[in-house]
């Protein structure tokens, strides 16, 4: 079953008005009852004969056993590796899990198939990419937006890094399995998509300030995904089949948008910086992991508050801001704070800044000149942001976490993620913008007071 909003983008290539040619290898989207039973025929049609199956304890029970039985009945040889899920929290997509996948690898397998969604999908896509083999996904929950994307966020040396990955040839979803996914996973998927409200604002903001590449076609695909999700949230709260189908399609569209842009820009902004920062702190502290989309939803509320504030802000005194550039923290002071916040991952953050120079005074002065000149345009962009309270209400209706304390994120971690989460990526967002105009610390204080009582 292929919805009209996805079908045009299957296995496509087209010249876009943005001046680039967008391509997608993703060719088969099967969302229908008994979808997994079609796997043998699909493998035959595509010419693959020996899959390497990757799952974890949970997803193996949900769908992995079924996949194996279907392949056996079809006399298709396969190798299966089941990663052990932790007793508390979720499996982390890190070098240890990847090493487990690599050590169990069947070198004669001609295709990688992940059975699962978040971590298992990321591991499978990346392993497929580095071993030069095609990839398929049998999804078990609509919980994240990387279902069909060509990038994989993995943890390496205590840092969350987005790596290139293998785009799937096919996505197979059985509606009964997807509908029966835990509500927290449905809510996480929806929250991940709602975060795109901010992603698109950040992307456009960087286009205005830095003349970063921006594509209206890709942004339109992403807006369709967000609009569809907003319409489905009430149905998700009661496991409505149609709502789950709509959410899954939105997640697929998000992956297609990332493929077309050849990076995660249309789907990852300041809200993801918050999520990744908190995830790193959980790892450092040995705290059970929280679903990615859950954290993104909380981060979305926080950063939309910044856009709501910007929409009402009077034009700053740019002359005073420029005069105070030399009074900002020195490199040595900044590095001390980065080592405090990022601990074992600090050297990677410092190395990124040495390369990107996001906080370099010369770059700052150049951006300030653009921001001053285009202030009215930037403020009009901010006015298009939804109200943070509206998104918070939608999250509440789905039973999703909406404030940091709901998932054990401390006041200190929230404060630091707002001030220093931007250092995780060389990507211009509302966080860097607020730093540019010397308002970030002030706004961090306000957000912590409002959301970390």
C-alpha positions as CSV (number, residue, x, y, z in Angstrom):
1,X,0.0,0.0,0.0
2,X,1.6,3.2,-1.1
3,X,0.2,6.6,-0.3
4,X,0.1,9.3,-3.0
5,X,2.4,11.6,-1.0
6,X,5.2,9.0,-0.9
7,X,4.8,7.3,-4.3
8,X,6.3,10.2,-6.4
9,X,9.6,9.9,-4.4
10,X,10.2,6.2,-4.7
11,X,13.4,5.4,-6.6
12,X,13.4,8.8,-8.2
13,X,15.7,11.4,-9.5
14,X,14.6,14.9,-10.6
15,X,16.1,18.4,-11.2
16,X,14.8,20.7,-8.6
17,X,14.1,24.5,-8.8
18,X,16.8,24.9,-6.1
19,X,19.4,24.0,-8.7
20,X,20.2,20.5,-7.4
21,X,19.2,17.1,-8.6
22,X,17.5,15.1,-5.8
23,X,17.8,11.3,-5.8
24,X,16.3,8.5,-3.7
25,X,17.1,4.8,-3.9
26,X,14.2,4.0,-1.6
27,X,11.9,2.0,-3.9
28,X,9.5,-0.2,-1.9
29,X,7.1,0.9,0.8
30,X,4.9,-1.9,2.0
31,X,2.4,-1.0,4.7
32,X,-0.3,-3.6,4.8
33,X,-1.5,-6.7,6.7
34,X,0.8,-9.6,6.2
35,X,3.5,-7.3,4.8
36,X,6.3,-9.5,6.3
37,X,5.1,-12.5,4.3
38,X,6.0,-10.6,1.1
39,X,9.7,-10.5,2.1
40,X,10.8,-13.7,0.2
41,X,9.1,-12.5,-3.0
42,X,10.7,-9.1,-2.7
43,X,14.1,-10.6,-2.1
44,X,13.6,-12.8,-5.2
45,X,12.5,-9.8,-7.3
46,X,15.6,-7.8,-6.3
47,X,18.0,-10.8,-6.7
48,X,19.1,-11.3,-3.1
49,X,19.5,-14.8,-1.7
50,X,21.2,-14.6,1.7
51,X,20.2,-11.9,4.2
52,X,22.0,-11.1,7.4
53,X,19.2,-10.3,10.0
54,X,19.9,-7.8,12.9
55,X,17.5,-7.4,15.8
56,X,17.5,-7.0,19.6
57,X,15.8,-9.0,22.3
58,X,12.6,-7.0,22.0
59,X,12.3,-6.7,18.3
60,X,13.3,-10.3,17.7
61,X,10.3,-11.4,19.8
62,X,8.0,-8.9,18.1
63,X,8.9,-9.6,14.5
64,X,12.3,-11.3,14.2
65,X,11.0,-14.8,14.9
66,X,8.3,-14.2,12.3
67,X,10.8,-13.1,9.7
68,X,13.0,-16.1,10.4
69,X,10.0,-18.5,10.0
70,X,8.9,-17.0,6.8
71,X,12.5,-17.2,5.3
72,X,12.8,-20.8,6.4
73,X,9.5,-21.8,4.7
74,X,10.7,-20.1,1.6
75,X,14.0,-22.0,1.8
76,X,16.1,-18.8,2.0
77,X,19.3,-19.1,3.9
78,X,20.1,-16.4,6.4
79,X,22.2,-15.5,9.4
80,X,20.5,-13.8,12.4
81,X,22.1,-11.8,15.2
82,X,20.1,-10.7,18.2
83,X,21.7,-8.0,20.4
84,X,20.8,-8.2,24.0
85,X,18.6,-5.4,25.2
86,X,19.4,-3.9,28.6
87,X,17.0,-4.6,31.5
88,X,16.4,-0.9,32.0
89,X,16.2,1.6,29.2
90,X,17.0,1.1,25.6
91,X,19.9,-0.3,23.6
92,X,22.5,2.4,22.6
93,X,23.6,2.7,19.0
94,X,27.3,2.9,19.9
95,X,30.6,1.4,18.9
96,X,30.1,-1.6,21.3
97,X,26.8,-2.5,19.7
98,X,28.3,-2.0,16.2
99,X,31.2,-4.3,17.2
100,X,28.7,-7.0,18.2
101,X,27.0,-6.7,14.8
102,X,30.4,-6.8,13.0
103,X,31.7,-9.9,15.0
104,X,28.5,-11.8,14.1
105,X,28.7,-10.8,10.5
106,X,28.1,-13.3,7.7
107,X,30.6,-12.3,5.0
108,X,28.6,-14.3,2.4
109,X,25.3,-12.4,3.1
110,X,24.3,-10.2,0.1
111,X,21.9,-7.9,2.0
112,X,21.5,-6.6,5.5
113,X,18.0,-6.5,7.0
114,X,17.3,-4.8,10.3
115,X,14.2,-5.9,12.3
116,X,13.4,-3.1,14.5
117,X,13.3,0.7,14.4
118,X,15.5,3.2,16.2
119,X,18.8,1.7,17.3
120,X,18.6,-1.5,15.3
121,X,17.8,0.6,12.2
122,X,20.7,2.9,12.7
123,X,23.1,0.1,13.3
124,X,21.9,-1.9,10.3
125,X,22.0,1.1,8.0
126,X,25.6,2.1,9.0
127,X,26.9,-1.5,8.9
128,X,25.4,-1.9,5.5
129,X,27.1,1.3,4.4
130,X,30.6,0.4,5.6
131,X,30.4,-3.1,4.2
132,X,29.0,-2.1,0.8
133,X,25.8,-4.1,0.9
134,X,22.2,-3.1,0.3
135,X,19.8,-2.6,3.2
136,X,16.1,-3.3,4.1
137,X,14.1,-2.5,7.2
138,X,11.3,-4.4,8.8
139,X,9.9,-1.8,11.2
140,X,8.4,-2.7,14.5
141,X,7.3,0.8,15.7
142,X,6.8,4.3,14.2
143,X,9.1,5.8,16.8
144,X,11.7,7.8,14.9
145,X,12.2,9.7,11.7
146,X,15.2,7.8,10.3
147,X,13.2,4.9,8.8
148,X,14.4,5.5,5.3
149,X,17.1,8.2,5.6
150,X,20.7,7.9,4.4
151,X,22.3,9.0,7.7
152,X,22.6,7.3,11.1
153,X,23.2,9.1,14.4
154,X,25.6,6.9,16.4
155,X,27.5,7.3,19.6
156,X,31.3,7.3,19.1
157,X,33.8,8.1,21.9
158,X,30.9,9.4,24.0
159,X,29.8,11.8,21.3
160,X,26.6,11.6,19.2
161,X,27.7,11.9,15.6
162,X,25.7,11.7,12.4
163,X,27.4,9.3,10.0
164,X,26.5,8.6,6.3
165,X,24.5,5.4,6.1
166,X,22.8,3.1,3.5
167,X,19.4,4.2,2.4
168,X,17.0,1.2,2.5
169,X,15.8,-0.3,-0.7
170,X,12.5,-1.3,1.1
171,X,10.6,-0.5,4.2
172,X,8.2,-3.3,5.4
173,X,5.6,-2.5,8.0
174,X,2.8,-4.7,9.3
175,X,0.0,-2.4,10.5
176,X,-0.9,-4.8,13.3
177,X,2.6,-4.7,14.7
178,X,2.9,-1.0,14.3
179,X,-0.5,-0.3,15.9
180,X,0.3,-2.4,18.9
181,X,3.6,-0.7,19.6
182,X,3.8,0.8,23.1
183,X,2.2,4.3,23.4
184,X,5.5,5.8,24.5
185,X,7.0,4.7,21.1
186,X,4.1,6.1,19.1
187,X,4.3,9.4,21.1
188,X,8.1,9.5,20.5
189,X,7.6,9.2,16.8
190,X,5.1,12.0,16.7
191,X,7.3,14.2,19.0
192,X,10.2,13.6,16.6
193,X,8.1,14.9,13.7
194,X,6.7,17.8,15.7
195,X,10.3,18.9,16.2
196,X,10.4,19.7,12.5
197,X,8.5,22.9,13.2
198,X,11.7,24.1,14.7
199,X,14.1,22.4,12.2
200,X,12.5,24.3,9.3
201,X,12.7,27.6,11.2
202,X,16.4,26.9,12.0
203,X,17.1,26.0,8.4
204,X,15.5,29.1,7.1
205,X,17.2,31.2,9.7
206,X,20.6,30.0,8.6
207,X,19.6,30.7,5.0
208,X,18.9,34.3,6.0
209,X,22.0,34.8,8.2
210,X,24.6,32.6,6.5
211,X,23.2,32.1,3.0
212,X,23.1,28.4,3.7
213,X,21.6,26.2,0.9
214,X,17.8,26.0,1.3
215,X,15.2,24.1,-0.8
216,X,11.5,25.0,-0.8
217,X,10.7,21.6,-2.2
218,X,12.4,19.7,0.6
219,X,10.9,22.1,3.2
220,X,7.5,21.4,1.6
221,X,7.9,17.7,2.0
222,X,8.8,18.2,5.7
223,X,5.8,20.5,6.3
224,X,3.5,17.9,4.8
225,X,5.0,15.4,7.3
226,X,4.4,17.8,10.2
227,X,0.8,18.7,9.1
228,X,-0.1,15.0,8.8
229,X,1.3,14.2,12.3
230,X,-0.6,17.1,13.9
231,X,-3.8,15.6,12.5
232,X,-3.0,12.2,13.9
233,X,-2.0,12.9,17.5
234,X,-5.4,12.3,19.1
235,X,-5.8,9.0,17.2
236,X,-2.3,7.9,18.3
237,X,-3.3,8.2,22.0
238,X,-5.9,5.4,21.4
239,X,-3.8,3.3,19.0
240,X,-6.0,4.2,16.1
241,X,-4.9,2.3,12.9
242,X,-5.3,5.2,10.6
243,X,-3.4,7.6,12.9
244,X,-0.5,5.1,13.0
245,X,-0.5,4.8,9.2
246,X,-0.4,8.6,8.9
247,X,2.5,8.9,11.4
248,X,4.5,6.2,9.7
249,X,4.1,8.0,6.4
250,X,5.2,11.3,8.0
251,X,8.3,9.5,9.3
252,X,9.0,8.1,5.9
253,X,8.7,11.6,4.3
254,X,11.1,13.0,6.9
255,X,13.7,10.4,5.8
256,X,13.1,11.2,2.1
257,X,13.7,14.9,2.9
258,X,17.0,14.1,4.5
259,X,18.0,12.0,1.5
260,X,17.2,14.8,-0.9
261,X,19.2,17.3,1.1
262,X,22.0,14.7,1.6
263,X,22.2,15.6,5.3
264,X,19.9,15.8,8.3
265,X,19.3,19.6,8.0
266,X,15.6,19.4,7.2
267,X,14.9,17.2,10.2
268,X,17.4,18.2,12.9
269,X,17.8,21.5,14.6
270,X,18.3,23.0,18.0
271,X,15.8,20.6,19.5
272,X,18.0,17.7,18.5
273,X,21.0,19.4,20.0
274,X,19.1,19.4,23.3
275,X,18.2,15.7,22.9
276,X,21.8,14.6,22.0
277,X,23.2,16.6,24.9
278,X,20.9,15.0,27.4
279,X,21.6,11.5,25.9
280,X,25.3,12.0,26.4
281,X,24.7,13.0,30.0
282,X,22.6,9.8,30.6
283,X,25.5,7.8,29.2
284,X,28.1,9.5,31.3
285,X,25.9,8.9,34.4
286,X,25.0,5.4,33.6
287,X,21.3,6.4,33.5
288,X,18.9,4.2,31.4
289,X,18.4,5.7,27.9
290,X,15.2,7.6,27.0
291,X,13.7,7.3,23.5
292,X,15.2,9.8,21.1
293,X,11.8,11.2,20.0
294,X,10.7,11.7,23.6
295,X,13.7,13.9,24.3
296,X,13.2,15.7,21.0
297,X,9.6,16.6,22.0
298,X,10.8,18.2,25.2
299,X,13.6,20.0,23.4
300,X,11.1,21.3,20.8
301,X,9.0,23.0,23.5
302,X,12.1,24.7,24.9
303,X,13.5,26.0,21.6
304,X,10.1,27.1,20.3
305,X,10.0,29.3,23.4
306,X,13.1,31.0,22.0
307,X,11.3,31.7,18.7
308,X,8.2,32.9,20.5
309,X,10.5,35.3,22.4
310,X,12.2,36.5,19.3
311,X,8.9,37.2,17.6
312,X,8.2,39.8,20.3
313,X,11.7,41.1,20.7
314,X,12.6,44.7,20.0
315,X,15.6,45.3,17.7
316,X,18.7,45.0,19.8
317,X,21.4,47.7,20.2
318,X,23.8,46.2,17.7
319,X,26.5,48.8,18.3
320,X,26.6,47.8,22.0
321,X,26.7,44.1,21.1
322,X,29.7,44.7,18.8
323,X,31.5,46.8,21.5
324,X,31.1,43.9,24.0
325,X,32.4,41.2,21.7
326,X,35.9,41.4,23.3
327,X,34.2,41.0,26.7
328,X,32.8,37.5,26.0
329,X,34.4,34.5,27.6
330,X,37.9,33.7,26.3
331,X,38.8,30.5,24.5
332,X,40.3,29.2,27.7
333,X,37.2,29.9,29.7
334,X,35.0,28.4,27.1
335,X,37.1,25.2,26.9
336,X,36.9,24.9,30.7
337,X,33.1,25.0,30.5
338,X,33.1,22.5,27.6
339,X,35.3,20.0,29.6
340,X,32.9,20.4,32.6
341,X,29.8,19.8,30.4
342,X,31.0,17.2,27.9
343,X,33.4,15.3,30.1
344,X,34.9,12.4,28.1
345,X,33.5,13.9,24.9
346,X,35.0,17.4,25.4
347,X,38.0,17.0,23.1
348,X,35.7,16.2,20.2
349,X,33.7,19.3,20.8
350,X,36.8,21.5,21.1
351,X,38.2,20.0,17.9
352,X,34.9,20.8,16.1
353,X,35.0,24.4,17.2
354,X,38.6,24.7,16.1
355,X,37.5,23.6,12.6
356,X,34.0,25.3,12.4
357,X,34.9,28.5,14.3
358,X,31.2,29.1,15.2
359,X,32.2,31.4,18.1
360,X,35.1,33.2,16.4
361,X,34.8,37.0,16.8
362,X,35.3,37.7,13.1
363,X,32.5,35.3,12.1
364,X,30.3,36.7,14.8
365,X,30.8,40.3,13.6
366,X,29.9,39.3,10.1
367,X,26.7,37.6,11.2
368,X,25.8,40.5,13.4
369,X,26.0,42.8,10.3
370,X,23.6,40.5,8.4
371,X,21.2,40.1,11.4
372,X,21.0,43.9,11.9
373,X,20.3,44.4,8.2
374,X,17.7,41.7,8.0
375,X,16.2,42.0,11.5
376,X,12.6,42.6,10.3
377,X,12.8,39.5,8.1
378,X,14.1,37.3,10.9
379,X,11.4,38.5,13.2
380,X,8.7,37.8,10.7
381,X,10.1,34.3,10.4
382,X,9.9,33.9,14.2
383,X,6.3,34.9,14.1
384,X,5.4,31.9,12.0
385,X,6.5,29.5,14.8
386,X,3.8,27.7,16.7
387,X,3.4,28.6,20.3
388,X,5.4,26.4,22.6
389,X,2.4,25.9,24.8
390,X,0.4,24.5,21.8
391,X,3.1,21.8,21.2
392,X,3.2,21.1,24.9
393,X,-0.5,20.5,25.0
394,X,-0.3,18.1,22.0
395,X,2.4,16.1,23.8
396,X,0.3,16.0,26.9
397,X,-2.7,14.7,24.9
398,X,-0.6,11.8,23.6
399,X,0.6,11.0,27.1
400,X,4.1,12.0,26.1
401,X,6.7,13.7,28.2
402,X,6.6,17.5,27.9
403,X,9.0,18.8,30.5
404,X,12.5,17.7,31.4
405,X,11.6,16.3,34.8
406,X,9.2,13.8,33.2
407,X,12.2,11.8,32.1
408,X,14.7,12.7,34.8
409,X,16.6,15.5,33.1
410,X,18.0,17.8,35.8
411,X,17.8,21.5,36.0
412,X,21.5,21.8,35.6
413,X,21.5,19.6,32.4
414,X,18.7,21.8,30.9
415,X,20.6,25.0,31.7
416,X,23.8,23.6,30.1
417,X,22.1,22.1,27.1
418,X,20.6,25.5,26.2
419,X,24.0,27.3,26.6
420,X,26.3,24.7,25.2
421,X,24.2,22.2,23.3
422,X,24.8,24.2,20.1
423,X,28.5,23.1,20.2
424,X,27.6,19.6,19.3
425,X,27.2,20.4,15.6
426,X,28.4,22.9,13.0
427,X,24.9,23.9,12.4
428,X,23.3,27.4,12.8
429,X,20.1,27.3,14.9
430,X,18.2,29.6,17.2
431,X,20.6,28.7,20.0
432,X,23.6,30.2,18.0
433,X,21.4,33.1,17.0
434,X,20.6,34.0,20.6
435,X,24.3,33.6,21.4
436,X,25.2,36.0,18.5
437,X,22.9,38.7,19.9
438,X,24.2,38.1,23.4
439,X,20.9,36.8,24.8
440,X,21.5,33.1,25.2
441,X,22.4,33.0,28.9
442,X,19.6,35.3,29.8
443,X,17.1,33.1,27.9
444,X,18.5,30.0,29.5
445,X,17.8,31.4,32.9
446,X,14.2,32.1,31.8
447,X,13.6,28.7,30.4
448,X,15.0,26.9,33.4
449,X,12.8,28.9,35.7
450,X,9.7,28.2,33.6
451,X,10.3,24.5,32.8
452,X,12.4,23.2,35.7
453,X,10.4,24.0,38.8
